[in-house]
Amino acid sequence: MFLVSAAALFASCDDTTNDIGTSLLHDMDNLSVTTDSFIVASRSIAADSVYSRSTTGYLGKIKDPETNTYVTGNFMTQFHMLENYSELFPKADSIISRIDGQIVADSCELRLFYTNFYGDSLATMKLTVHEMAKPMLENQIYYSSFDPKKEGYLRADGIHQDKAYTMTDLSVSSESRYGSNYSPNIRIMLDKEYTDRDGNTYNNFGTYLLNAYYKNPSAFGNSLKFMKEILPGFYFEHTGGIGSMAYIGLTRLNVYYRFVSNDSVHVGAASFAGTEEVLQTTRIENDKQKIKSLVADNTCTYLKTPAGIFTELTLPIDQILPGHEKDSLNTAKIVIPRINNETKSDFAFAAPSTLLMIPRDSLYTFFEHNQLVNNRSSFTATNNVSSQNSYTFNNISQLINLMNANRSSENWNKVVLVPVTIDASGKVSHNMSLNSTRLVGGSENPYSPIKITVIYSQFK
């Protein structure tokens, strides 16, 4: 570590490479290196809610066997339309699915395809799908505490369809479920009579979409028109059962009909998909009283997702820097040990794999502005692979200098550890899956204290 730091110092002083070997040795003889360590205070803080836009919707209710807290997930999705897509359905005169001469859909369904789930695959769960009355808009920021029902976003006289389900769909044969073409999903039929906002009644929701298209194809011309004029989206609310949480990666709305082409009858289907191009948000409900009691536990600190508990660190900057005004702060390293989960359960939550460290004052704006990790004011650490028992932030020296230079906030020396996920493009999002762990720390910590280890250097 010393040689790397020293080389970096000299590289920043002189761009030439003449006599680099002799000059490096000479300068190193004039370099004084010292180390020290300081105790870092920590505490748990309730997350309350987090910026909730993501490509995954969470649906269900589970109990954390370690903390005995309940977590409920509900989500809202909109549907993406290709720009100027003029061939969503075939020409009207080719449709042979009709009642009394009027075009109808043979059936309509929603399918919630899940990429994973937590809990018991045979736990009986219940959801209610609600039709949105108005769209949630891209230019607004929605947090996981936002309640579309309470805020008046659900259509009172629209679709309110109940569905009982298990994560393992026993209505599908085991041969099909284990087949290579099967994607596990929750299927909701929308074949009941439907009345639109103008008071027109149809035999099912698919018939409404078909007739809306033939009446006004331009309303299907892009996603914004579609959600404002045809369908603002659906809200999927957990309404019964405990034992599973589905991670919904794709929501698809399918409309089936029959049509004639080349003198043959064909079965057609039009699909509308909830994708990353449109808004998808998750509402998380935690047991607030239980979260409050965990935050009050000063024998440790907690990390709990989704939207549960973060850990705050107070960096001892006023101890690290005084007396070292002429020194360079080369490295500052923090290792934060985990406390092993002693609960014996097949459904124990895993520890978060990746933590983000950011200044307390950036807790909201970092995610709202889609910022990236820069290793200057934001850093990440992963759960130590060899021991599975600690998170290590190897060098936050630049953060210490930045915070020392900006003391305008009462939180100037505080950082927050936030469980996150990072995609291939580097985008950082709140970890919305089910994770939980305890960390060494707190004002009544019975273990060795968390320390920050620093290395200073100075030319003699």
Secondary structure, 3 states (H helix, E strand, C coil): CHHHHHHHHHHHHCCCCCCHHHHHHHHHHCEEEEEEEEECEEEEEECCCCECECCCEEEEEEECCCCCCEEEEEEEECCECCCCCCCCCCCHHHECCEECCEECCCEEEEEEEEEEEEECCCCCEEEEEEEECCCCCCCCCCECCCCCCCCCCECCCCCEEEEEECCCCCCCCHHHHCCCCCCCEEEEECCCCEECCCCCEECCHHHHHHHHHHHCHHHHCCHHHHHHHCCCCEEEEEEECCCEEEEEEEEEEEEEEEEEECCEEEEEEEEEEECCCCCEEEEEEECHHHHHHHHCCCCCEEEEECCCEEEEEECCHHHHCCCCCCCEEEEEEEEEEEECCCCCCCCCCECCCEEEEEEHHHCCHHHHCCCCCCCCCCEEEEECCCCCCEEEECCCHHHHHHHHHCCCCCCCCEEEEEEEEECCCCCEEECCCCEEEEECCCCCCCCCCCEEEEEEEEEC
